Amino acid sequence: MKNKIISAALVSGLFLNTVAPLSVFAEDFDKKIAQTDATIANLSAEQAQAQSQVSSLEKQVADLEAQQDELAKTNEELQAESKELIAEIDSLSQKIVARNSQLKKQARSAQKNQQASTYINTILEADSLSEMVSRIMAIRKVISANEKLLKQQQSDKTNIEEKQKANQEAINTVEANRVTLSENTYALNVQKAELEVAQINLQASLATAEEEKASLLSAKSAAEEKARAAAEEKARAEAEAKAQAEAQVQSIAASRAAVATPVQESAAPAVQTLAAPAQAAAPATQQTYTTAATTAVSYDYSTYPVGECTWGVKQLAPWVGNYWGNGGDWAASARAAGFRVGTTPAVGAVAVWTGGYYGYGHVAYVVAVESDTKIQVQESNMMGKRYIDNHRGWFNPTTTSEGVVSYIYPN
C-alpha cells in the first residue's frame, strides 16, 4: 500500500520548467508576436503534460481511499468474529467451571467414603456369581462415566485455548489495521495537499497577467506550507510518543521494587501512598489501606498489542496468561485458567471492567486500596496515554464509564 504513495519530490518537480516572463523588444513588433506565439505553444504542451500527471495522482489518491474502505470493512468483520469467539469462550468457561465443581465434589466424596474399599465390599457382598458380575458391570459404568467426564474436561480446555488464540489474533489484526488506517490518513492528507500544489502550479503556468500569477503563486506557497505542516505534525507526534515511551520504560526499570505488604493498623495508623497526591493523607478516623509504592515491569513474551491496557497489565503482572482476549474477556479467561475472581479490591490484583471504549472492556493493576470504592491503579491506554502510569490517582472503581468491575487474584 505504501508503495502507491507518490513522494513529495515527484509532485513538487512536476512544473520546474515553467516559462519565464516574456522579454519585451519594442523595436521589433513582429518579433514580439512570434515570441508570444511560441510561448503560448510551449505553455499548451506543458499544460497537457501536467494535466496527465495530475490525473495520475488523482487516481492514486482514489486507490488509497478505496483501500481505506477495505481495511475498515475487514476490521468490522474481525470484530464480529471476535464477538462470536468471546461468546464461545464464555460458554466453554462456564462448562469448565461447572465441571471442575462436579469433579471436586466427586473427589471429596471418594476420599470421605474410601470409594475403593466400598467398590470391593460391594462385589464381595454379592449373594451369587451372577449378582457379582452385575455389580462389577455397574461399577465399570460409573468408572467409565468419570473417565468420559475427565476427557471432556480436557477437550474443552484445549478448545478454549485454541479459541482464545484465534480471538487474540483477530484483536491484534484489528489493532494493526487501525495503525495502518492512521498512517494512511496522514499520507492521504499530504497527497491531497500535494495535489493542490500541482493544480495551482498548472494554473500559474497558464496565467498571463503578473498580478494573477503572483496571487496564484501565493496560493501555491500556502498549499506547500499546509503539506509541510502536516508532515511536521506527524513527525512531532511520533517523536513525542517515542520520547514519552522511552522515558516511561527507563523510569519504571530504574524503580523496580516488590509490592509493599499491607499496612498494619495501630494506635496512630500511617497512611501510605504512591506519589503523595493531595488527597493521600487520610484522616485518623478513616480506614487504613494497603499500597504498592513501586511496581516492577516484566519484559517476558506478551501476545498483547503494545500500548493497550492488556499489554500494560501483562508487563506489571507476568502471572496473567496470554491470549486472554480484550480487557472485558479477562475474568472469564482467568476463571477457566484456575484463578480466583471476586468483587473485593486487593493490592496485586487485576481490576477488570466489562464496558469501556467500543465495549472492549479495560484492565488495570491495583497498587493501593482504601476501601471498595477508593483505589489506585497503574494502567496503560487511559485518557489517550498509551504508556504505564498512575493516570487517575484515587478514584471509585464502581462508578467509572468502563462498566462493572471485578478482580482477578494471583494464585
C-alpha positions as CSV (number, residue, x, y, z in Angstrom):
1,M,0.0,0.0,0.0
2,K,2.8,2.4,0.9
3,N,4.5,1.8,-2.4
4,K,1.5,3.6,-4.0
5,I,2.1,6.8,-2.2
6,I,3.6,9.4,-4.5
7,S,6.5,11.2,-2.9
8,A,6.5,15.0,-2.4
9,A,9.6,15.2,-4.6
10,L,7.7,13.8,-7.6
11,V,4.8,16.3,-7.3
12,S,7.0,19.3,-6.4
13,G,9.1,18.5,-9.6
14,L,6.1,18.4,-12.0
15,F,6.4,22.0,-13.1
16,L,10.0,23.1,-12.8
17,N,10.2,24.1,-16.4
18,T,7.7,26.9,-16.3
19,V,8.2,29.6,-18.8
20,A,9.8,32.9,-17.6
21,P,8.0,36.2,-18.4
22,L,8.4,37.3,-22.0
23,S,11.1,39.8,-22.8
24,V,9.9,43.0,-24.5
25,F,11.6,44.0,-27.7
26,A,10.0,47.4,-28.6
27,E,12.0,47.8,-31.8
28,D,10.6,44.7,-33.5
29,F,6.8,44.3,-33.2
30,D,6.7,41.2,-35.5
31,K,9.4,39.5,-33.4
32,K,7.3,40.1,-30.2
33,I,4.3,38.4,-31.8
34,A,6.4,35.4,-32.9
35,Q,7.8,35.1,-29.3
36,T,4.3,35.3,-27.9
37,D,3.0,32.6,-30.3
38,A,6.0,30.4,-29.3
39,T,5.3,30.9,-25.5
40,I,1.6,30.0,-26.0
41,A,2.6,26.9,-27.9
42,N,5.0,25.8,-25.1
43,L,2.5,26.5,-22.4
44,S,-0.1,24.4,-24.2
45,A,2.3,21.5,-24.4
46,E,3.3,21.8,-20.7
47,Q,-0.4,22.0,-19.8
48,A,-1.2,18.7,-21.5
49,Q,1.8,17.0,-19.8
50,A,1.0,18.5,-16.3
51,Q,-2.7,17.5,-16.6
52,S,-1.7,13.9,-17.3
53,Q,0.4,13.8,-14.2
54,V,-2.3,15.4,-12.1
55,S,-4.8,12.8,-13.4
56,S,-2.4,10.0,-12.4
57,L,-2.1,11.5,-8.9
58,E,-5.8,11.7,-8.5
59,K,-6.2,8.0,-9.5
60,Q,-3.6,7.0,-6.8
61,V,-5.5,9.1,-4.2
62,A,-8.7,7.3,-5.2
63,D,-7.0,3.9,-4.9
64,L,-5.7,4.8,-1.4
65,E,-9.2,5.8,-0.3
66,A,-10.6,2.5,-1.7
67,Q,-8.0,0.6,0.3
68,Q,-9.0,2.6,3.4
69,D,-12.6,1.4,2.9
70,E,-11.4,-2.2,2.5
71,L,-9.4,-2.1,5.8
72,A,-12.4,-0.6,7.6
73,K,-14.6,-3.4,6.3
74,T,-12.1,-6.0,7.3
75,N,-12.0,-4.5,10.8
76,E,-15.8,-4.8,11.1
77,E,-15.6,-8.5,10.1
78,L,-12.8,-9.2,12.5
79,Q,-14.7,-7.5,15.4
80,A,-17.8,-9.6,14.6
81,E,-15.7,-12.7,14.5
82,S,-14.1,-11.7,17.9
83,K,-17.6,-11.3,19.4
84,E,-18.6,-14.8,18.3
85,L,-15.3,-16.2,19.7
86,I,-15.9,-14.4,23.0
87,A,-19.4,-15.9,23.3
88,E,-18.0,-19.4,22.6
89,I,-15.1,-18.9,25.1
90,D,-17.6,-17.7,27.8
91,S,-19.8,-20.8,27.2
92,L,-16.8,-23.1,27.4
93,S,-15.5,-21.3,30.5
94,Q,-18.9,-21.8,32.3
95,K,-18.8,-25.6,31.4
96,I,-15.2,-25.9,32.7
97,V,-16.0,-24.2,35.9
98,A,-19.2,-26.3,36.5
99,R,-17.3,-29.5,35.6
100,N,-14.5,-28.6,38.0
101,S,-17.0,-28.2,40.8
102,Q,-18.5,-31.6,39.9
103,L,-15.1,-33.3,39.9
104,K,-14.1,-31.7,43.2
105,K,-17.3,-33.0,44.8
106,Q,-16.7,-36.5,43.5
107,A,-13.1,-36.4,44.7
108,R,-14.2,-35.2,48.2
109,S,-16.9,-37.9,48.3
110,A,-14.5,-40.7,47.2
111,Q,-11.9,-39.6,49.8
112,K,-14.5,-39.4,52.6
113,N,-16.2,-42.8,51.8
114,Q,-13.0,-44.6,50.8
115,Q,-14.5,-45.4,47.5
116,A,-12.1,-48.2,46.5
117,S,-12.9,-50.2,49.6
118,T,-16.6,-49.6,49.0
119,Y,-16.4,-51.0,45.5
120,I,-14.6,-54.1,46.8
121,N,-17.1,-54.7,49.6
122,T,-20.0,-54.3,47.1
123,I,-18.6,-57.1,44.9
124,L,-17.8,-59.4,47.9
125,E,-21.2,-59.0,49.4
126,A,-22.9,-60.4,46.3
127,D,-25.1,-63.5,47.0
128,S,-24.3,-65.2,43.8
129,L,-21.9,-65.2,40.9
130,S,-24.4,-63.6,38.5
131,E,-25.1,-60.8,41.1
132,M,-21.3,-60.3,41.4
133,V,-21.0,-59.9,37.6
134,S,-23.9,-57.5,37.6
135,R,-22.3,-55.4,40.3
136,I,-18.9,-55.4,38.5
137,M,-20.6,-54.2,35.3
138,A,-22.3,-51.4,37.2
139,I,-19.0,-50.3,38.8
140,R,-17.4,-50.2,35.4
141,K,-20.1,-47.9,34.1
142,V,-19.5,-45.5,36.9
143,I,-15.7,-45.5,36.4
144,S,-16.3,-45.1,32.6
145,A,-18.6,-42.2,33.1
146,N,-15.9,-40.4,35.3
147,E,-13.3,-41.1,32.6
148,K,-15.5,-39.5,29.9
149,L,-16.1,-36.5,32.2
150,L,-12.3,-36.0,32.6
151,K,-11.7,-36.4,28.8
152,Q,-14.5,-33.9,28.0
153,Q,-12.9,-31.5,30.6
154,Q,-9.5,-31.8,28.9
155,S,-11.1,-31.4,25.4
156,D,-13.0,-28.3,26.5
157,K,-9.8,-26.8,28.0
158,T,-7.9,-27.4,24.7
159,N,-10.7,-26.0,22.7
160,I,-10.9,-22.8,24.8
161,E,-7.1,-22.3,24.4
162,E,-7.4,-22.5,20.6
163,K,-10.4,-20.1,20.6
164,Q,-8.5,-17.7,22.8
165,K,-5.5,-17.7,20.5
166,A,-7.8,-17.1,17.5
167,N,-9.5,-14.3,19.3
168,Q,-6.2,-12.7,20.2
169,E,-5.0,-12.9,16.6
170,A,-8.2,-11.2,15.5
171,I,-7.7,-8.5,18.1
172,N,-4.1,-8.0,17.0
173,T,-5.1,-7.7,13.4
174,V,-7.7,-5.1,14.2
175,E,-5.1,-3.1,16.0
176,A,-2.6,-3.4,13.1
177,N,-5.3,-2.3,10.7
178,R,-6.1,0.7,13.0
179,V,-2.4,1.7,12.8
180,T,-2.4,1.3,9.0
181,L,-5.5,3.4,8.7
182,S,-4.0,6.1,10.9
183,E,-0.8,6.2,8.7
184,N,-2.8,6.2,5.5
185,T,-4.8,9.2,6.8
186,Y,-1.6,11.2,7.2
187,A,-0.5,10.0,3.7
188,L,-3.8,10.9,2.2
189,N,-3.8,14.4,3.7
190,V,-0.2,15.0,2.4
191,Q,-1.2,13.7,-1.1
192,K,-4.2,15.9,-1.3
193,A,-2.1,18.9,-0.3
194,E,0.4,18.0,-2.9
195,L,-2.4,17.7,-5.5
196,E,-3.4,21.2,-4.7
197,V,0.2,22.3,-5.3
198,A,0.2,20.6,-8.7
199,Q,-3.1,22.1,-9.7
200,I,-2.1,25.6,-8.6
201,N,1.2,25.2,-10.5
202,L,-0.7,24.4,-13.6
203,Q,-2.9,27.5,-13.2
204,A,0.1,29.6,-12.5
205,S,1.9,28.4,-15.7
206,L,-1.1,29.4,-17.8
207,A,-1.6,32.8,-16.2
208,T,-0.9,35.8,-18.5
209,A,-1.1,38.7,-16.1
210,E,1.6,39.3,-13.5
211,E,-0.9,40.2,-10.7
212,E,-2.9,37.0,-11.3
213,K,0.3,35.0,-11.4
214,A,1.5,36.5,-8.1
215,S,-1.8,35.6,-6.5
216,L,-1.6,32.0,-7.7
217,L,2.0,31.7,-6.5
218,S,0.9,32.9,-3.1
219,A,-1.8,30.2,-3.0
220,K,0.8,27.6,-4.1
221,S,3.0,28.7,-1.2
222,A,0.1,28.3,1.3
223,A,-0.7,24.8,-0.1
224,E,3.0,23.8,0.2
225,E,3.0,25.1,3.8
226,K,-0.1,23.0,4.5
227,A,1.6,19.9,3.2
228,R,4.8,20.7,5.2
229,A,2.8,21.4,8.3
230,A,1.0,18.0,8.0
231,A,4.3,16.2,7.7
232,E,5.9,18.1,10.5
233,E,2.9,17.5,12.8
234,K,3.2,13.7,12.1
235,A,6.9,13.7,12.8
236,R,6.4,15.8,16.0
237,A,3.7,13.4,17.3
238,E,5.8,10.4,16.6
239,A,8.9,11.9,18.3
240,E,6.8,12.9,21.3
241,A,5.2,9.5,21.7
242,K,8.6,7.8,21.3
243,A,10.3,10.0,23.9
244,Q,7.4,9.6,26.3
245,A,7.5,5.8,26.0
246,E,11.3,5.7,26.4
247,A,11.2,7.9,29.5
248,Q,8.4,5.7,30.9
249,V,10.4,2.5,30.4
250,Q,13.6,4.0,31.9
251,S,11.7,5.3,34.9
252,I,10.0,2.0,35.6
253,A,13.1,0.0,35.1
254,A,15.1,2.3,37.5
255,S,12.5,2.0,40.2
256,R,11.8,-1.8,40.3
257,A,10.6,-3.0,43.7
258,A,8.4,-5.7,45.2
259,V,4.8,-4.9,46.0
260,A,4.6,-3.5,49.6
261,T,3.0,-5.5,52.4
262,P,-0.4,-4.4,53.7
263,V,-0.2,-1.6,56.3
264,Q,-0.9,-2.8,59.9
265,E,-3.4,-0.9,62.0
266,S,-2.0,0.8,65.1
267,A,-3.0,3.5,67.6
268,A,-1.9,6.1,65.0
269,P,-2.0,4.4,61.6
270,A,0.3,5.8,59.0
271,V,-1.2,6.1,55.5
272,Q,1.0,5.1,52.6
273,T,0.6,6.5,49.0
274,L,2.1,6.1,45.6
275,A,3.2,9.6,44.7
276,A,1.9,11.6,47.6
277,P,-1.1,13.2,45.9
278,A,-3.0,15.9,47.6
279,Q,-5.8,13.6,48.9
280,A,-3.4,10.8,50.0
281,A,-3.1,11.9,53.7
282,A,-6.1,10.2,55.2
283,P,-7.7,11.5,58.5
284,A,-7.2,9.3,61.6
285,T,-10.9,8.3,61.5
286,Q,-10.6,6.7,58.1
287,Q,-9.7,3.1,57.4
288,T,-6.1,2.3,56.7
289,Y,-5.3,0.9,53.3
290,T,-2.5,-1.0,51.5
291,T,-0.5,0.2,48.6
292,A,2.4,-0.8,46.3
293,A,4.9,2.1,46.2
294,T,6.6,0.9,43.0
295,T,5.7,-1.9,40.6
296,A,8.3,-3.9,38.8
297,V,7.9,-4.3,35.0
298,S,8.2,-7.7,33.2
299,Y,9.8,-8.0,29.8
300,D,8.5,-11.6,29.2
301,Y,6.8,-12.6,26.0
302,S,3.4,-11.0,25.5
303,T,0.7,-11.6,22.9
304,Y,-1.0,-8.2,23.5
305,P,-0.5,-5.1,21.3
306,V,2.0,-2.6,22.8
307,G,0.3,0.4,24.4
308,E,-3.0,-1.3,25.1
309,C,-4.4,-1.8,28.6
310,T,-3.9,-5.6,28.3
311,W,-0.2,-5.1,27.4
312,G,0.3,-2.8,30.4
313,V,-1.1,-5.3,32.9
314,K,0.9,-8.1,31.4
315,Q,4.1,-6.1,32.0
316,L,3.1,-5.4,35.6
317,A,1.7,-8.8,36.4
318,P,3.6,-11.5,34.4
319,W,1.4,-14.2,36.1
320,V,-1.6,-13.4,33.9
321,G,-2.0,-15.5,30.8
322,N,-1.5,-14.7,27.1
323,Y,-4.4,-15.0,24.6
324,W,-7.0,-13.8,27.3
325,G,-8.7,-11.5,24.7
326,N,-9.9,-8.0,25.2
327,G,-9.9,-6.5,28.7
328,G,-13.6,-7.3,29.2
329,D,-12.9,-11.0,28.5
330,W,-10.2,-11.5,31.2
331,A,-12.4,-12.5,34.1
332,A,-13.9,-15.5,32.2
333,S,-10.4,-16.4,30.8
334,A,-8.9,-16.2,34.3
335,R,-11.6,-18.5,35.8
336,A,-11.0,-21.1,33.1
337,A,-7.3,-20.9,33.8
338,G,-7.9,-21.6,37.5
339,F,-7.6,-18.1,39.0
340,R,-9.9,-16.7,41.7
341,V,-12.2,-13.9,40.6
342,G,-14.1,-11.7,43.1
343,T,-15.5,-8.2,43.7
344,T,-13.2,-7.0,46.5
345,P,-10.2,-5.0,45.5
346,A,-6.7,-6.1,46.7
347,V,-3.2,-4.8,46.1
348,G,-1.6,-7.0,43.4
349,A,-4.9,-8.0,41.9
350,V,-6.0,-7.1,38.3
351,A,-9.1,-4.9,38.0
352,V,-11.4,-5.9,35.1
353,W,-14.2,-3.6,33.7
354,T,-16.6,-5.1,31.2
355,G,-17.6,-1.9,29.2
356,G,-15.2,0.9,28.2
357,Y,-14.2,2.1,24.7
358,Y,-16.3,0.4,22.0
359,G,-17.3,-2.2,24.6
360,Y,-13.9,-3.9,24.6
361,G,-13.5,-3.5,28.4
362,H,-10.5,-2.3,30.4
363,V,-7.9,-3.8,32.8
364,A,-5.6,-2.2,35.3
365,Y,-3.1,-3.3,38.1
366,V,-4.2,-2.4,41.6
367,V,-1.5,-0.7,43.6
368,A,-3.4,0.9,46.5
369,V,-6.7,0.1,48.3
370,E,-8.5,2.1,51.0
371,S,-12.0,0.7,50.5
372,D,-14.2,-1.0,47.9
373,T,-14.9,2.5,46.4
374,K,-11.4,4.1,46.7
375,I,-8.4,2.5,45.0
376,Q,-5.3,3.5,42.9
377,V,-4.1,1.6,39.8
378,Q,-1.3,1.5,37.3
379,E,-2.5,1.2,33.7
380,S,-1.9,1.9,30.0
381,N,-4.2,3.4,27.3
382,M,-6.1,5.7,29.7
383,M,-7.2,9.1,28.5
384,G,-5.2,8.6,25.3
385,K,-1.9,7.9,27.2
386,R,-0.5,4.7,25.8
387,Y,2.1,4.1,28.5
388,I,2.1,2.6,32.0
389,D,1.5,5.1,34.9
390,N,-0.9,6.0,37.7
391,H,-3.0,8.2,35.5
392,R,-6.0,8.7,37.9
393,G,-4.8,8.8,41.5
394,W,-7.6,7.9,43.9
395,F,-10.9,7.0,42.3
396,N,-14.1,5.0,42.7
397,P,-13.8,1.8,40.5
398,T,-17.6,1.2,40.7
399,T,-18.7,4.4,39.1
400,T,-16.4,4.7,36.1
401,S,-17.5,4.7,32.4
402,E,-15.7,1.4,31.9
403,G,-18.7,-0.6,33.4
404,V,-19.0,-3.3,36.1
405,V,-15.7,-4.1,37.9
406,S,-14.3,-7.4,39.2
407,Y,-10.9,-8.5,40.3
408,I,-8.5,-11.4,39.4
409,Y,-6.3,-12.6,42.3
410,P,-2.9,-14.2,41.8
411,N,-2.6,-17.8,42.9
